[in-house]
Amino acid sequence: MANYLELKAQAEALAAQAEEARLEELQVVLDEVRARVTEYGLTVEQVFGAGASSNVVEEAAVAEHHSPDPAPAVKTSLNPAAAWPFPSGSRP
């Protein structure tokens, strides 16, 4: 059985391969999206919703590299400072 360091190295290698594949596919996806947007004359608001700025594509690219916002905190033994998941906010 592989030890921790070997498994960690394998995980890092797989992460690098996944990023390479994503980057290789990215241009194809962008070309397809741009072609459809042009073909149908779509606006930023139609694609991303009302109130979307012209920088929404850049914002989406930045957000893609950040982890999503965590789910609302629920009180557990690992997170005792959070609120209880009951309407009153207190323990039943």
Secondary structure, 3 states (H helix, E strand, C coil): CCCHHHHHHHHHHHHHHHHHHHHHHHHHHHHHHHHHHHHHCCCHHHHHCCCCCCCHHHHHHHHHCCCCCCCCCCCCCCCCCCCCCCCCCCCC
